[in-house]
Amino acid sequence: MPRSKKPTQGKGDATASPRAKNTMGGPATPVTERETLLAEKMAATEDLSGAMKYNVNKAAEHGRDGALAPPEGTTATPATPVVTGS
């Protein structure tokens, strides 16, 4: 029965390179400022949408009176103006 060859750990072995190591501790490339700003915008948007779970004025928006003279709606203030941009 033939024996299988065991891999050797030498200079030409891919596992000897630090680039072949596990990257579970973080991203392989640094996080850019753009990615950081996008993550902050997403978190602030989530906070803003959570500030108003539902529209309390919804019932007043229906019908003729609601169409002609709608009540002023409730608002939530964003933590940063970045949330209001597209």
Buried (B, 14 or more C-beta within 10 A) or exposed (E): EEEEEEEEEEEEEEEEEEEEEEEEEEEEEEEEEEEEEEEBBEEBBEBBEEEEEEEEEEEBEEEEEBEEEEEEEEEEEBBBEEBEEE
